[in-house]
């Protein structure tokens, strides 16, 4: 995310606070802007992003198969990257303590 705001932190500008993330980093850009980078939890996205829910509950078996493949890859990535630390939810001015 890129913001012109100089005071607000990542938790305050996060457009998807229901999706867990980790390794949040801030970079200063030319012109006074700031960029926030992070790693998103695919599993958390699958639980909280509408398009994934539509795939999961689709009447089309191809859509449900796509959802299953994404879920399988999310599980594999979660296992392979677990050493990078837990994902956390970011609300308001501080991260939620609940890790997934």
Beta strands, then each sheet from edge to edge (+ up, - down):
strand 1: 2-3
strand 2: 21-28
strand 3: 34-40
strand 4: 88-91
strand 5: 94-99
sheet 1: 1+ 3- 2+
sheet 2: 4+ 5-
end
